[in-house]
Amino acid sequence: MKAWKRQLMLALACLLTVSPFMPGMDRKAEAFTTSNADTAMTALVNVFYDSSAKYFFVNSDHQIHIEHAYGPDGGLYTDFWWEAQLWETVMDAYERTNSQTYRTMIDDIYTGFNAKYPDMMANVFNDDLGWWALACLRAYELTGTVEYLNRGSFLFNEIYAEWDDSYYGGGIWWRSDAHDPAVSTNAQKNMATNAPMVMTAIKLRNAYNDNAFLTKATQIYNWTKLKLVTPSKVNDHIEGTGNGIVKDWDFTYNYGTFLGAATSLYQATGNSGYLTDANNAAQYVIDKMVSAQSLMYEGENDAAGFKMIYARNLNRLRVQGGQSQYLGFLQQNATQAWNHRRSSDNIIGSDWLRPTGSGYVQSLAAAAGASILQLVPADNYTGYIAGNGAYEAENARRTLVSRSGMINESTSSGFTGRGYVAGWNTSGTSIDFYVNQNSAGSKTITFRYAAGAGNASRYVKVNGVFMSNNLLFTSTSNWGSWNTVSISVPLGAGSNTIQLGYDSSKGNSNFLNVDLLSGL
């Protein structure tokens, strides 16, 4: 993943909406069944797969859009790492169904990718290469085709050659052309490069019965855990000169790759310490990177695929690590994704909490929804998913008039979740909570907040209708002191939008920090 794209994603994750929808849009909830999983995968293939090119389109309308104009044919087809994830989605479907259709697609997609990228090593991004190494070895495990083993082994060796002790005490560089932090801001070592290589090394150890790969897996894992994992967080990367600076960006795929690495080493060694590490990473996301127990929206483009990687590895932990406690969470998220598909073509968008709109959808986002339906056994539950009714403000969507203001912050004590929304006093901005209800009715909703600058006021809308033009948030003694304010609102069955907003004509300009919406 490109560095500037990551930074842009952090700035715009709450802004970008490829698939618009009308507030209060609703659809009939349906059971998550085996038939639904079939339908979701068929839809993904029908909408995105070009059988003549043996390759996936970036967008559902088969047009090039500036938001992600990367990859072959000017961005008509998916780029390097997206195609690896779509390839794995086909493998997800093949594992579930044993269908010859998907078995043939495994070979065809590999052929199509090599036609578009005849020299894989021209790509300087080791994480991109690593996704293909991992996918090739999974394809080998599923098919026995030696070409996949050979390619995966080759890629692993090329990436492992990027291990370097001269900075940060080890680790594999993110890019093959950036090894000196004093010279290049691209010189970093990250979770997305190193953790997948642990999983790949274990697959190679199993394929060749060669414990030298276990030694390398352990080496990479130990460095990754030492440098990028704290007792409570899985961090993104380390950069800079000297001892380096750790960037603690929260992405579900970092937790997914780390718990996947730990699961692989647990399988290989039986060491329960790895299982503890995997469970800790899994639980952080379940506790803090959700909205009412549904995996949060992280953005479009690359970010739309992050929860797919988390879910895929969480399911590995469930099955291969014997951790059955995650089944309900995975099934709930599969149902949530399915319930919010687009009825016209059964494509699932990037936000599993809201209906997929009529605009174009990106293939990586659609694959995330299709994938979780392949991974998880159907529970045949019929109904909406309300979850636990707690919506962290820092995980909610936002409407901004500029890139300034309304930041996620965690400096004042006493917050729930990962932090809170702060820096909010710009007119025309809002926090948008997409909430789901099992049935229609009136609910008393509660906002937890801090108002250290004095009384603040904001409006509340539900499904586009004003519930209050000027809800008062009385002052708190300081920014570390939290209070609550409640309001009764009508909600429909299924998806609803609760908007907490600021309009200078309806409220005052005092700053307000918002921590949590609850009572749902």
Secondary structure, DSSP 8 states (H G I E B T S, - for coil): --HHHHHHHHHHTTT--SS---TT---------HHHHHHHHHHHHHHHEETTTTEEBSBTTS---GGG--SHHHHTB--HHHHHHHHHHHHHHHHHH--HHHHHHHHHHHHHHHHH-S-GGG--BHHHHHHHHHHHHHHHHHH--HHHHHHHHHHHHHHHTTB-STTTTS-B-SBTT---TTT-TT-EEEHHHHHHHHHHHHHHHHHHT-THHHHHHHHHHHHHHHHHB-SS-B--EEESSTT-EEE----HHHHHHHHHHHHHHHHHH--HHHHHHHHHHHHHHHHHSEETTEE----SGGGGGHHHHHHHHHHHHHHHS--GGGHHHHHHHHHHHHHTS-TTT----S-TTS---SS--BHHHHHHHHHHHHHS------S---TTS-EEGGGSEEE-SSSSS-EEE--STT-STT-EEEEE--TTEEEEEEEEESS-EEEEEEEEEE-TTS-EEEEEEETTEEEEEEEEE---SSTT--EEEEEEEEE-SEEEEEEEEE-TTTS----EEEEEEE--
